[in-house]
Amino acid sequence: MILWGIWNPINEISWNNNTRSTTQIVRGALELHGDWVKELQFVAQKPPLDFLKCNTDAATFENNSSIGLPLSFKTLTESL
């Protein structure tokens, strides 16, 4: 996440001529990393007993112009 926070402003300079100071870039990257860590901690928690959790993923297959979208539903005690 820190690298993304540095790479994105570099693209802004290249594509949009939008510049920020080094301090702004570093602060933004660290803030982005902190937000990501907080979100990761929230996501890693077990859901409550009455909660239905849905995990998803996606894939594209260029050779036959198709997509895959698996879904997995789960409660705290059993898979559906």
N, C-alpha and C positions, 0 to 999 in steps of 0.2 A: 504494500500500500504506500509505503514511503517513496518507492521508485515511481509509482504512478503519480504521486503528488509532485514529483520533480519533472517527470516526462511531459505531463499535460501542459504546464506553463511554457515549456520549451516549444511545444507545438503551437501554442497561442502566439508566440513570437513569430514563428515561421509562417503561419497561415493567416493570422489576423493582425499582425504588427502590434500586438497587445503585450506590453512589457510590465513586469513587476520586479521589485527589488529582490535581491537574494534573501534578505530577511523575510520578506513576505512569502516567498516560495517555500522556505524551510518551515516557517510557522504553519503555513497551509498544509504542507506534507505531514507534519507532526500531528496537526489537528485531525486530518483525514485518518491517520493511523489510529489515533485515540478513539475516534468514532467507530472505526472498524472493530477494534478490540471490545468496546462496549457492546456492539451488536453481536459479536461472536459469543460473548458470555451469555447474552439473552437467548440466543438460538440454542446453545448447548444445554439449557435447562430442560428437565423432564416436564412434559405437559401435565396438567391436573387430571384427576381421574375421569372427569366428564368431558374431556377434550378429545376431539378427533383430529389427528395429525395427518397431513397429506404431504408426502415427499414427491417431488417431480424431477424430471430431467428431460433433456431433448437432444436429438441427434438429427443431422441431415445427411442424406446419401445422394451425392451428385450424380453418380453413375446411373441411377434409375429414378431420379427426380422424386424421391420420397422422403418422408420424415418419420421419426419414431418419437413417441411421447409416453414413456412409462409413468405410471402413477402407483403409489403405494400408500394405502390408508392404514392407520394404526391407532388403537387406543392404548392406554397405559398397560392394559392386561392382555390384549390379544391383537392379532393381525386380522384384517378383514379380507 
